[in-house]
Amino acid sequence: MSDFQSADHTKGPRGQKGTSLALRRKISIAVLVLTILTAMTLWLGLLGWGAMEVVLSAVSAVERIWTSAF
């Protein structure tokens, strides 16, 4: 009779279970880090753009007040 072994599909061709799991974990962490860095960069860019708009609006208002007063 044949000796059937349990079908463990989590192991690689040489029975290395930890290698592919560690690689998947590293890839997942790298993707997460890139996603966070991208989101932070976009958010800080948006805040910087908003801050520049506020400064330009304030300068424009001061200029209008200055020209109307003098």
FENFEN-V966451 format. One record per pair of residues at least 12 apart in sequence whose C-alpha atoms are under 6 Angstrom apart, sorted by the first residue. I is the first residue (numbers start at 1). J is the second residue. Records with the same first field share a line. If there is no record, write none. Layout:
BEGIN
I: J + J
END
This chain:
BEGIN
none
END
